Amino acid sequence: MTEPVRIGIIGAGMTGLSCARTLKDAGHTPVILDKGRGIGGRLATRRADNVLQFDHGAQYITAKTEEFQKLIESLVSVDAAGAWDMGERTGFVGVPSMNALAKALASELDIRRQVQVNSVTETEGHWSLEIDKDTLVFDRLIITAPAPQTMALLGTDHPISKQIAHVSLLPCWTLMAAFDDEDDALPASHRDPDAPLAWIANEKTKPGRPGRTAFVAQASSDWSEDHLELDKAVAADLMLSELCKTLDLDRGKVVHIDAHRWRYAKVGTPLGQPFLSNASKTLFLGGDWCLDARVEAAFQSGDAIAETLLNEL
Ligand SMILES: Cc1cc2nc3c(=O)[nH]c(=O)nc-3n(C[C@H](O)[C@H](O)[C@H](O)COP(=O)(O)OP(=O)(O)OC[C@H]3O[C@@H](n4cnc5c(N)ncnc54)[C@H](O)[C@@H]3O)c2cc1C
């Protein structure tokens, strides 16, 4: 009897999850490793004070392709996603939180959380992953970390790292703020690409959310870059001032404030193809950074890797 092919995936974001789902549906048993406490990567939700929640990563999803449209429909059919009327347009969000999308995709997958891979090396056709004092070995390895982190894992001198060196990801400082106020007249969202806060989401207008007045506000890429190394509390304070000014909110009614710095938030320069692999097709690199700054691009990358791998196995 032939031994099953050991497939390792670094990253439980949309790329890793979509890849793993396709492989699992074809009868394989991939192992996903993620350094995070939860799953979903940038499909992220922060909870606070038992009654507050903020989708501080991806805001909403939309589909350009039939395949992603089908995925959204399947997530809606199991109540893991719902439509969000943002005022200027309608998109879909996870229900009851953005990372519910990831949780729905993760069902029955072998995901190992809080496992930080420190380096990967190829030995005799296998891939060894160094994790603290442990080593895990796989026959096929799929890395879905943002491009700069993928290069750090492989080493910048690795030939495949050189092929992704031009890819860039832009930072995003994100504010999470809640107010002791029940003003239902506030807009569902506010977009102004030229302002310090390029995007504001009124969390309670999303389906299935707690009824508290809570906002997620994203600084523009320029503002985030200019303030990248600020202390978190200082960045939060500056963004809160901008939020109150923009929506005419009373700063005295703030009951919660926090900030998160995404160093690799949105794709600036993409790779321009769904994934990269080495000549022997034992190593695959994928992520949103291959195509576009969107969850759908991550889905396409992960799915394309899985389809290619299935043709090889
Ligand atoms: C603030 C913000 C707003 C956004 N808004 C939108 C939006 O409205 N709509 C939209 O479509 N997209 C949006 N995006 C982009 C979207 O979130 C991403 O395109 C998508 O989630 C990327 O998925 P991914 O799997 O490629 O990467 P990630 O989600 O980053 O997943 C990579 C995973 O790899 C793990 N990892 C990395 N290195 C290691 C390691 N060494 N060991 C173990 N694990 C590791 C990480 O923990 C992470 O979970 C937004 C992103 C941000 C940050």
The ligand as a Gaussian input file, in Angstrom:
#p B3LYP/6-31G(d) Opt

LIG

0 1
 C       -7.683000      46.239000       7.594000
 C       -7.987000      45.363000       6.421000
 C       -9.141000      45.580000       5.686000
 C       -9.454000      44.770000       4.601000
 N      -10.641000      44.945000       3.957000
 C      -11.007000      44.064000       2.996000
 C      -12.314000      44.101000       2.436000
 O      -13.154000      44.907000       2.828000
 N      -12.628000      43.208000       1.463000
 C      -11.734000      42.268000       1.029000
 O      -12.073000      41.462000       0.149000
 N      -10.488000      42.187000       1.554000
 C      -10.116000      43.045000       2.529000
 N       -8.889000      42.945000       3.108000
 C       -7.922000      41.976000       2.573000
 C       -8.246000      40.541000       3.038000
 O       -8.357000      40.506000       4.429000
 C       -7.131000      39.620000       2.554000
 O       -7.026000      39.738000       1.139000
 C       -7.317000      38.134000       2.890000
 O       -7.942000      37.946000       4.135000
 C       -5.953000      37.473000       2.836000
 O       -6.040000      36.094000       3.124000
 P       -4.712000      35.202000       3.124000
 O       -5.095000      33.839000       3.539000
 O       -4.022000      35.358000       1.795000
 O       -3.741000      35.883000       4.191000
 P       -3.923000      35.999000       5.781000
 O       -5.343000      36.183000       6.128000
 O       -2.954000      37.040000       6.209000
 O       -3.474000      34.573000       6.329000
 C       -2.126000      34.215000       6.489000
 C       -2.011000      33.390000       7.757000
 O       -0.672000      32.904000       7.857000
 C       -0.343000      32.869000       9.219000
 N        1.126000      32.881000       9.316000
 C        1.980000      33.792000       8.781000
 N        3.253000      33.459000       9.055000
 C        3.207000      32.318000       9.780000
 C        4.205000      31.479000      10.373000
 N        5.515000      31.754000      10.273000
 N        3.811000      30.376000      11.055000
 C        2.471000      30.080000      11.178000
 N        1.488000      30.843000      10.642000
 C        1.854000      31.940000       9.952000
 C       -0.983000      34.111000       9.811000
 O       -1.176000      33.995000      11.210000
 C       -2.284000      34.171000       9.036000
 O       -3.357000      33.574000       9.744000
 C       -8.560000      43.743000       4.209000
 C       -7.397000      43.523000       4.962000
 C       -7.127000      44.320000       6.062000
 C       -5.913000      44.024000       6.897000

